[in-house]
């Protein structure tokens, strides 16, 4: 079995990586939410313009 480096530096490096991944996930979730809201707004605007024609 491969030994895991449990030195302070290695643990801190892994924690920083996890923190960066978490931040990325949160940003991606926010971007998707914003994108979905924008798409919904465009759909509603598109539907209104179709009715006016």
N, C-alpha and C positions, 0 to 999 in steps of 0.2 A: 504494500500500500504506500502511496505517495505521501510524504510528510508535508504538513501545512506549516508554512512560516507563521509563527505566532508572535514574532517580535513586535515591539511597539510601533516601529515604522511601518511594518507590513499591515498591521491591523488598521492603523490610521489611513494608509493608502486605500485599503478596501472600503473603509467607512466613507472616505471622500468620494470614491467611485460610486457607492450606493447613493450618496447625497446628490451627486450630479445626475444620476439616472432618475432619481425621484423628481428633481427639478425639471428634467426633460419631459417626463411623463405628465407633470402638471401643466407645463406649457403646451404640450400637444393636446391635452384634454381641453384647455382653454381655446386653443386655435380651432379645434373641431367644433366646439360650441359656438364660437363666433362665426365660423363658416356655415354651420347649419342655420343659424339665425339669419345670416345674410341671404342664404339660398331661399329660405322661407319668405323673407321680405321680397325677394325678386320674383318668386312664384306669385305672391299676392299682387304685386305691382303688374306683373304680366297678365294675370287674370283680369284685373281691372281695365287694362288697356284693351284686352280682347272684347270686353263687354261694350266699351265705348265705340268700337269699330262698327 
